[in-house]
């Protein structure tokens, strides 16, 4: 319950901050309504003010939906929560709360702790290698076999001298969310552009006036 409260609080905070940013940008964009012909100048100014609000709103909710979809299919946490979860292999995860320095490797839905705190990590097939407490470890996620308190030389020998390219938790997090970020930016940008095109087409069209007149006429008829 507390986790949901924090998540909701952060979501509301993000919406408020983005609304303020969109409002300020909208004010800065109003002079763009003077560009071009004088016809519909007031309408263009209103559309210029609304444009950042529409674009930011569409992009934000697209990011939320994409993050939710990825979290459901990959078992990762939402980007706005305190808990960051990154999938490893075979139901193992790399998870931290608040700060990457507190990252640990956990197993299963009951989050059984395996290694903590993990400073560096690398995937090698079904195995995970990394550093913890100044030493190195190997975890076979398929057999659950683990070896810890290894020196770097011992680690090199046990992985049969395969290239060791340990990543910090921050770098691994960036890599694990790379596809999600690409999808979010691409889809969010496309939908925002389409939303702006629709906004300006509808806003500069006279059809909306006819639609409003029809609604008002119907309302007056009903009142009579």
N, C-alpha and C positions, 0 to 999 in steps of 0.2 A: 504493500500500500504506500509506504514511504517512497519507494522507488518510483511509483507512478506519479506521486505528487511532485517529486523533483523533476521528472520528465515533462510533466504538464507545465510546471513553472518555467522551465527553460524554453519550452515551445512558445509560451505566451511572451516571454521576454524577447525572444528572437523576432516574433511578429511585431511587437511594439517598437523595437529598435529599427527594424526594416521599414516600418511604416513612417517613422520619423525621417529616415534617410530618403525614402521615396517622396515624402512631402517636400523636403528641402530641395531635392533635385527637380521636382515638379515646378516649384517657384522659379528655379533657375532656367527652366526650359520654356517658361511662358513667353519670353521675347521671340522665340522661334515662330510664334504665330504671326509675326509681322512679315515673315519672309514670303515672297510671292505676291499674288494679286490681293487687292484690298477686299475682295468679296469673301464673305464668311470669316472675317478676321477674328471676331470674338469667339466663333466656334473653334477656330484653329488654336487660339490661345488656351481654351479649355482642354482641347485634345492634347496640346503640348504639355499641359500640367498633368493630365491623366496618364500620359505615356510611361513615365518612369514607374508609376504606381502599378500599372498593368504588367509591365515587363518584369519587375522585381517580384510581384505576387505570383505570376505564372512560374517563374524560375524557382522560387522558394518551394512552392507546393509540388513542383516536379521533382525537386531534390528530395523532399520528404517521401514521396511515393517510391522513387527509385531506391532510396535507402531502406525503406520498409520491405520492398521486394527482395533486395539482396540479403537483408537480415534474415528473412524467412527461408530463403533457399541455401544460404551459406552458414547460417547460425551465427552471424555477426551482430553486434549491437548497433543501435541507431547512433548516428554521429553526434546527436545533441545530448546524449546521456553521459553520465559519469563513467560508466563501464564500457571499455573498449575490448571487443573480442575478435580475435583473428583466427581463422581455421588453420589447422596444421594438417594432419592426416589421421584417418581412422578414429574419428571422434575425439581427438585431442585438440586443445585450443591454447592459444597464447592470449592471456587476459591481464588487463590491469585496470585499476580504478584511480581516476584523477591524473596520476603521473606515471610515465613509462618506467621510471626507476623501480616501481613496485610491481613490475610484470612477473607473471608466473605461468608455468605450463600445467594445465589441468586436464583431467580425463573424465569423459562422460557427462551426463546430465546432472550428476551429483557433485560435479566439480572437485573431484579428488585431486589434491595437490601433489604434483610430482617433483617439480623443481621451482625454487623460489629463493631469492629474486633472480630472475634471468636478465642478464645484461646484453648478451648477443645471441643470435640464433641463425641457423641455416638449415634448409631442407635438403636432404639427400635421399631421394626415392621415398621409401617408407620410414626412413630414419630422420631424426632431428638431432643436430649437434648444436652446442652453444656453450656459453660461459656462465658460471654461477659461483659466487663466493671466491672469485679469483682463480678458480680451476675450471676444467672443461668436462662436458658430459656428452654421452651418446644415448639416445632413446630410440628404440625400435618400436614404432607405433603399431606394428602388425603383431609382434610377439610379446609386447609389453616389457621386453628386456631392457634394462638400463644399466649404464656404467657411469660412475661419477668420480670426482676427485682426480681427474686425469690431468697430466701436464700436456702442453701443446704438442710435444714430441710424441707422447703416447697416443694422443688424439689422431695425429697424422698417420701413425702406423696402423691404428685400428680401422681407419677409413681407407686403407690401402693406397695412401698417398693421393687420393682424389683432391682436386682443387678445393681448398678451404677458403670460403669468402663469407666470413661471418658478418652479419649486419646488425646494427644497433636496432633497438625496438622501434624507434621512430622511423628508420629507413624501411624496416620490414612492414610496418603499418602502412607506409606510403605505397609500397609495392603491392600489398594485399588488397588495397582499395583502388588500385590503378584503373581497373576495368570499370568499377562503379563510378569513379570520377569522370572518366571519358564519356560514359553513357549519360551521366547527369549533365555535363557541360553541353554535349551535343544535342540531346533531347530538349534540355531546358532552353538552349539558344533558339532551336527551331520553333518550339512552341511559343516562345516569347515574341519572335519575329512575326509568326502567323497571327498571334494575338494583337500585335500592334497594327498589322495590316488590316485586320478585321475592324479594330477600333476606329481607324481613320476612314475606312470605307463606309462604315455605318454612320460615323459622326458627320461626314461631309455629304452624305446622301440625304435627300429630302424625304425618303421613304419613312424615316422615323417620325417625321412631323405628321405624315398621314396616319401613321399607326397611333400616335398620341391623340390626334383629333378623333379618330375612330373610337378610342377608348373613352375619351371625354364625352363624346356624343352618346355612347352606349350607357355611360354612367348617368347622364342627364335624363335619358329615356327611362331608365330604371327608377330614378327618383320621382319622376312624374307618375 
